[in-house]
């Protein structure tokens, strides 16, 4: 029952005698009563929403989406009562709700104070079907207030996939581009086994999963159908987020692997290799690929070898390429762009050493026609900790460094390469770039016809070429 009273001298005297707790109780009763009295039954009242439609990007069947939020606003000065909030599809809906903190798909009598709002979170989990192409699932959230109904449409694009959960591939296998491959925990390519990945395949990793190569990986895309190695979270907020999966690891027994025309992104470390090849074939050839958005490094090598041609490395937390404990590196026509908008990087883009802890080994370097540039004063460093480093072959590179050790042999030091727009990750070269027509003739290189004759954009390379992965 609501309190009513008139101000009088006697009331003032009585009020002074009331204890503070009693006064607070009285104020609460008055406030509560007033709030109840302010609930409006006006049928013209309409809710407002932070979004008129909730759209989910591609959601893989059984994986589930992130939670998306909409705010539901009471635009009235008075309190309203939303008599019912529910999914139109009810218990059979692919969608689920959290309404004002409660995980329910229907909630009755939700009061919202004047000019206030509530939060509704939506998630979608789609059941598998037999479709190879993306498909659409839909529903809506229904709101009932003062006899009126309003709705917010929910739309999600579903996609079936091949799910691989901690699997060991122990016989030669081909992955085709019919469906994406979703990796849980890990996928291991066993010794003496080859996994061949066809052009256009999407290999997507869930959580902290990764690919472990103990045999051979042959991932060869093409210009029209590159291969994607990334996270299985395709929502826009995850599109360029690093550290979502572990990366690809090449072990001691692995050999004769190649990754070409591929995009490797959003991992902790893009590629790790921990040994030299055990036969005369290359350990790993990496060509015409982009490695970006790594939490730690694009490539880490421990006494290993890498043949890398026409690749773009950019945006990593520490190193673009880190090779220690010796090894062999053949790097030609690559662009190493040390721009790190999301990381406070303090390490050079490229770092090599003949030592790793107490282990030392010969370090052979052939680095030709590359761009090694970034925001730091020193973006390229070779540390000779023993006498095991032969004189490196460093020719016709554009290098950001204060070390005059790398001068000569056609190398350009501290000369801005003139990227078209590095702030938007466009590392093609401007017309007046200092890197144009500065490259050494590689037409006699053993990899020229197969990997160096065209640039990352499939443009024919003529000599003297532009430095880096893009021909001007």
N, C-alpha and C positions, 0 to 999 in steps of 0.2 A: 504494500500500500504506500502511495506517495505521501510525502510530508508537505503540509502547507502551514504557513505561520505568518504573523505580522510583526513588524519591528516595534518594540515598545521598550520603555525603560526597564520593566520587569524582565523582559526577554534578555536584554543586554546583561543584567545582573545574573540571570540564570546561566547565560552563555559563558560568563567568566568562571563559573563554578564547574563547568564541564571539563573533564580531563582530556588530555591530548588524544589518547587512544579512542575515547568515545567520540571526540570531534571528527577524527579521521573516519570512523565508522559511519557517522552521520553524513559526511561529505560523499562517501562512497555510495550510500543509499540514494542520496539526491542525484548523483551523477548517473547511477544505474537506471534510475527511474526516468531521467530526462532522455537517456539514450534510447530506452525502450519506446518512449513516446515519439521519438524522431523517426522510427522505421516507417518508411513511406509505402503506400499501396498504390501510388500513382502508376497507371497502366502505360503512360507515355515514357516512363523511365527506360533508358537503354544502357546496356553495358558497352564499354569501349575496350578494345584489345590492342596489345602492343604489336600484333601481327594479324592480318586478316586471313592468312593461310600459313600452316606449318608444313614446310617442305623438307624432306630428308633426301640427301644425295644417295647414291648407290649404297644399299644395305645388303650385305651378303646373307643368304639364308642361314639360319641358326646362329649367326654371330651376334646379331642385335646391334642397335645404334647407340650413340651417345644420347643423353637426355637433352631435349630442347625445351626451352621455357617460353611461356607467354605470360604476360601480366594482364589481369582482368581488372579493369578500373571502374569504380563507382564515380560517375561524373556529377552525381547529385550532391547537394549540401547535406542531405539527410541520410541516415543509415538505410541500407536496403537489405532484403533477405532473398538470396538466390535459393529458391525452393528446391532446385535439383540441378546437379551437374553430372553428366554421364556420357559415355561413349555410345554413339548411335549403334555400333555393332555389338554392344554388350560383351558378354563373356567370349564370344567367338571372334572378337576383333584381334587384328595383328598388333594393335597399339595398346599401351598401358599408361596409366596416369598416376601422378603424385599430386594431390590437391592440398595446397597449404600445409605440406609436410606429411600428409597421410597417403600411403600407397593404396588407393582404392580406385576402382573404375566407376563408382557412383557415390555421390555425397549429397545429402539433403540438408536444407536449412543452414546455409552458410551466410552469416551476416558480414557485411562489409560496411564499415563506417563511412560517413560522408567524405568525399574526395580522397578515399583510401583505395587500396588495391590488394589482390591476393595473387599468389603464384600458382601456376599449373605447369607441371613438368610432364613431358610426353616422351615415351620410348617406343620403338617398334622392333619386333622380332618376327621374321618372316619364315614360314615353313618352306622346305624345299619342294620343287615341282620338276617337271620334265622339260622345262624351257631352257634353251641355251642362251637366248637373248634376254636383255633386261626387261622387266615387266613392272607394272604399276599396281600398288595396293592403296586403297583409299578408305577413309572413315571420316567422322567428324565428332567434335565435342559439342554436346547440346547443353544450353543454359536456359533454365526456366525462371522467369522473374515476373511476378504480378500478373500471371496469366499469359505472358508473352514468351516466345521462344526465339533464341538466337543460336547461331552455330558458327564454329570455326572449322573449316575443312582441314583434313590431315592427308598428306600425300607422300608416299615413299616409293622410290624406285628399287625394286628387288633384283637380285642377281644370284643365280645358282653358281656353285663353284665346286672344284675338286678339293676336298679337305684331307690334309695330310697331318697326322698327329704322331710326332716322335717316330717317324718311319725311317727304316734303313733300306736304301735302294741297293740290292745286291745282284741285279742283272741289268744288262744294257737296256736303257729306257728312253723313250721319246715323249716329251711333253708338247702337245699341240695347243693351238690358240682357240680351241672350241670353248673352253671355260677357264676362268682364272684359277690359280692354285693358291689355296690358303694354308699356310704352314703354322701348326701349333707346336710349341716347344722346339722342335728341330726337324730337319730332314738331313740324313747322312748319305753321301754317295760312298759306298764301300770300296775297298781296294780292288783294283783290276776291274772296275765297273765304270761305264761311261753314261752320264746323263746328258742327253742332247735336248736343248730347248729351242723350239722353232721360233721364227720371227713372229712378233706380235703377242707373245705370251706375257701374261701378267703373273708374276710370282710375288705374293703378298704375305707378309709375316705378321702374326698375331702376337702382341705383347713382347716379351723378351726372347723371341725365338730367333733362329738363325739357320744358315746352311753350312754344313760341315763337309768339306771335300777331301776324301781320302783316296778317291780314284780320279776320274777326269770329268770336268765340267766343260761342255761345249755349248755355249750360249751365243748364237750368231743371229742377230736381227738384221734388218736392212733399213735403208733410209725411210721407206714408207711404213715399215712395221717394226719399230724398235722393241726391244724387250724391256720390261719394267721390273725392277726389284725394289719393293717399297713396303710400307706398312699396310695392313688391311683396313685402316681407318681412312675412308675417303671423304669424310666431311670436310668442309672448307677450313675449319679451324685446325685441322691436322695436316693440311696439304703440304706445308713447308716446315713442319715441326720435327726437329732432330730427336734422336735417341729413342725412337719407337720400337726398334728391333736391333738385334745384336750385330748383324752383318754376315759376310761370307768369309769362311776360314779355310785356308788351304794347308793341309797337314803334310808331314814328312813323306808319306807314301804317295801323295798326289803328284801327277805329272801330266804334261801334254794338255793343259787346259787353255781355253780361250774365251774371252768375253768381248763381243763386238756389237756395235750399234745398240747399246743398252743405256738405260738410265738407272743409276743406283743412288737412292736418296733416303734421307731421314733415319739413318741408323746411328748406332753408337760409333762403330768403326766400319767404314764401307767394306774394305778388304783387308784381311790379315793373312800373311804368309810367313811360315816359320822355318823354312828350310830351302836348300838348293834342290834342283831336279836330281832325281836318282838315275836318270838316263840321259841320252843325248838330246832329247826333245826339250823344248822350253818348259819351265815350270808353269808360267802363265803369260799369255799375250793379251794385253788389254788395248783395244783400238776403237776409235770412233765412238767413244762413250762419254757420258757426263756423270761425274761423281760429286754430289753436293749435299749440303745440310747434314753434316756428320757432327755428332756431339764431341767427339775426340779427334778423329783423323779420317782422311779419305783412304789412305793406304798405310799400313804398318808392316814393315818387313824385318824379320830377325834372321840374319845370315841367309838371305833368300835371293831370288832373282826376279826381275820384272822387265818385260819388253812392252813399252807403252808408246802408242802412236796416235796422234790426232785426238787426244782426249782433253776434256775441260774439267778441271778440279776447282771448286770454289765453295766458300762458306762452311768452314769447319771450326770446331772449338779450339783446337791446338794446331796440329800440322795438316797440311794438305798431303804431304808424302814424308814418311819417317822411315829411314832405313838404317839399322844399326847392326853391329856384330859382323860387318863385312857383307859380302855378297856381290851380285852383279846387276847393274841397272843400265838399260838401253832405252833412253828417253828421247824421242824425236817428234817435233812439231806438236807439242802439247802446250796448252795455256794453263798456268797455275796462277789463279787470281785470288790473292789473299785479302779479300774484302769480307769482313765478318760483322754484319749488322746486328747479330744476336749474341755475339760472344766477345768477351774482353780478352782476345787472343794476345799473348805476349811471346809466342814462339815463332821462329821463321817458318815460312810456307814450306820450304824444303830443307830437310836436315839429314845428313849422312855422317856415319862414323864407322870406323873399323873395329869398334869395341862395343860390347854390350855387357856391362858389369865386369866380370873377370874374364869373359870370353872375347878373344880377338881373332880376326880372320881377314884375309885379303879382300879389299874393296875395289871393284872395277866399275868405273863410271864412264859412260859415253852419253853425253848430254848435248844435243845439237838442235838448233832452230826452235828453241822453246821461248816462251814468255814466262818469266818468274817475277811477279809484281804483286804489290799489295800496299797496305797502310803502314807497315812497320819500316823502320830504317834499314833493318837487315832481314831480307826475305830468303836468303840462300846461304847455307853454312855447311862446310865440310870440315869435320874435326878429325885430325890425324893424331890419334893417341898412341900409335905404334909406328913401326917402319913398314907396315904391310900395305900401305896404299900406293899403288903405282900412280904415275902422273895421270890425273883424270883427263879425258877428252872433253873439253868444253869449247864448243865452236858455235859462233853465230847465234848466241842467246841474248835476249834482252833481260837484264837482271837488276833488281833493286838491291843494292849493296853498297857499303862504304869500303869494302875490302878490295884493294887494287890487285890482289892475287888473281882475280878472275879477268883482268883486263887483257886485251889482245885477242888474237885468233877470231876476229870478227865479232866479239862480244860487245854489246852496248850496255854500259853501266849507267843506272839512274836516269834513263831517258824514258819519259812517259810514253807508254805504248799507244795512247789515244784510243781507249775502248769507246765504243759507240755510246753506251750508257750503263756504266757499271752499277749505278744505283738501282737499276731494274734488271740486273743480271744479264745484260746484253754485252757480251765480250767480243763481238765482231769489231772490226777496225774501221776508224774514220778514214776519209779520203786522204787526209794529210798525216796519217799515222807514221811515226818513226819506225814502225816494225814492217812497213811495206817494202818488198823487194830487197830484203836484207838476208834472205836465207841461203844457206849452202846448198849446192846441187846434190840432191840425194837420188838421182835417177839410176845410179849404180848400186843403191842399197838393196840387199837381198829381199827386203820387205816392200820395195817401192811399188811393184805392180799390184800386189795384193792389198796393201794397206796405206801406202803413202802417196799414191798418185792423185788421190782426191782428198779434199778436206772434210771437216766434220759436217758441212752442209752439202757434201757431194759435188763441190765445184772442182774442176780439174786444176791441179797444181802445176804451175810452170815456174821455172827457175830463172833468176833468183826469186824464190818464193817469199810470201809474207811469213813472218815468224808466228809461232803459235798454231792453234788448231784451225783457224779460219783464214782462208785465202781471200785477199781483197780482189 
